[in-house]
Amino acid sequence: ARFATVPVINLESSRRHPCQGLADALTMREHLGDTVGRKFVLSWAWHPKPLPTAVPASAAIAAAHLGMEVVIARPEGYDLDPDDTAAIEKLASGRGGSLSITDDIDAAIEGAHVVYPKSWGSLRHFGDPDAERALRADKRDWRLTADRMRATAGGKGIAMHCLPVRRNVEIDAEVLDGPWSAVIDQAENRLHAQRALLLEVMR
């Protein structure tokens, strides 16, 4: 980006997915209206293999930009990169929001306006698949269920995911196909957000 003579758009790196973050922000604005002070929960989810932190970090950054109360729920050993966490906290507090981190998924989801389940790998065990597999082996209950969505704000919080998603692994089918699901709107908003981005860079 420093040396390019044309705009450079990150279509996803190992640390960031800003185009997804734009679509996530648009989706939350559409569903919630005023987002300042609303509760956004980024919840780690079990997955058979470790995934990058790009989407979860960018989703939390999007919520922080919107001034939301950002809560990261993850098991011990699954913190995001410290630089990302610091950036999320600084951005959220500057926009009227906040950041907290917990290993209690149910307490985190209670009263939430948005729940965004997403798997990511343990940074501590990066490059060591056996250690990573052992760490996540007993965490299959880290998934978004209908009972958990009923505990959201008024029982009407929205469930988001960048897609594709492992049905009944990361999110139960009842949630994906139910009234809480915003995943189709979210997927459509990738088109609108990226068209707007192209218009912006082309002036």
N, C-alpha and C positions, 0 to 999 in steps of 0.2 A: 504493500500500500504506500510505503514511503517513496518509492521510486517510480510508481506507475504514472502514466500520463492520462489514464482513464479511471473512472470510479472502480473500486474493488469491492465486491459484495461477498461476504462470507456466507456460503450456502450450507455450512456446518463444518466445524472443526471439532477436535477432541474436547475443547473447553467451552465452546459457545455455539449457539444456534440462534442468531439474532432474528432471522426471518421467521422462525417459529415463535420467538418471543413477541414479535409485532402482532402476529395472528392471535396469540394468547391474550395480549393486552386488548385488542379489538373485541375479542369474544367476551372478556370480562366486562368491558364498558357496555356492550350491547345487552348483556344479561343483568347487570347490576345497576347501571346508571352511574351514580356517584360512587366511586370506589374508595375514597379516603376513609380510613378507619375500618374498612370491612376486613374480615378475617380470611386470609388465603393460607391453605395448608398444602405444603409440598410434602407428600408422604412417600417414603421409600417403599418399594414393592418387590416382593420376591420374583425372581426370574431365574431360569436355569443357567444363565451365564452372565458374567459381569458386562455392563454396558457403560459407555462414556458418560461423563457428567455434563455434557453440552446442553442437553434439553433441560434437565432440572435446574442448572445454574441460570440459564436464560429465562426460564419460567419464573423463578424467584426474583430475578432482576426486573422482569416486566411488572410483577406485582409490586415490587419496591418503587418503581417509577410511578405507579398509580397511587402511592401513599397508603398501601394496605398494611394491615397487621400480618406480617409474614411469619409463619410458623413452619419450621422444618422438623418433621417427625422422622426419625431414622433409628435403627438399632445401633448399639455401641459398635464402633469400628467403621461406620459409614458416613462420617462427616464429609461435607464438600471440601474442596481445596480451601485452605485458610484465607488466601487472597480473595477468592470468590465470596466467602462468607463476610469478610470485612467490607467488600464492595457493596454487597446486598444491604448490610446493616447501615452503612454510611448513606446510601441512596435512600433507603426507607425512612430513616430519621430526618433527612433533609426534605422529604415530601410529606411529612406529617404521619408517617407510619412507624413501624418498629420491626424488630427481628427477635425471635426466640427459637431455641432448639431444644428438642425433647426426645426421649426414647419411649414415650407413652403415646401410642398412636390414637387410642380412644379418647384420652383427655385432649389431644391436639384437635381432633375432628369435631368435638363437641362445640356447637355454636358456629361452625365454619360457614362462610358464604361460598367458598370455592374449595374443592378438594382435588388435588392433582397428583394421583399416584404415578410413580415413575421409578424404575429400577436404575441403579448405578453401582459400579464396582467399588470395592474398598481400595482407597488410595494406598493404604498400608500394604496391601497384598498385590499391588499392580505387578503383573508379570509372573505371578506365582499362582497358577490356576488351582492347584491342590489346596493351598491355604485358603484361597477365596471360596472354593466349594465347601470346605469344612465350616467356614464362618457363616455361610448362609444356609447351611443344611437344615437347621431347625427353625427357620423363619418363614415358613409357608403361610402362616397366619397374617403376615403383613400383606394384606390385599384389601381392596375396597369392596365392602359388602353392603347390602341393602340396609342391614341394621345400623351400620356406621353412618350411612347417608341419612337415616331417620334421626340421627343425633345432631345433624347440622342445624343451622339457624332456621327455626320454624319447620324443620324437616324438609326444607326446600332448597338447600344448598345445591350448587351445580357440580357435576363431576366432569373433569377435563382429562384429556390424554392426547398426546401428539399423534398417535396412530403410526404404524399398526400396533395392535394390542393383543396380548395373549388372553383370550376370553376365559374366565373362571380361573385364571392364574394371577394376573395383576388386578383385574376388576371382574366382579361377578356379572354374569349375563343379565341378571335382573336390574343391575345398575346401568349397564351399557344400553339396554333396550328400554329403560324406564324413563319417567318424567324428569329425573335428575340429570340425564345425560346431555352434555353440550358438545360432544365430540364431533358430530356432523357439522354443526355451525363452525366449530373450530377448524375443521379440515377445509371447509369452504373459504374461511377467512384467510387461509394461506394464499389463495388466489388474489383476493382483494388487497391484502397487505403488500404483497410483492408487486402487484401492478402499481400501487401507490409509490412504492420504493423506486421502481424504474422511472416513473414520471418525475420523482424528486431528483434523481441523479442525472436525468436527461434535461431537466429544466424545461 
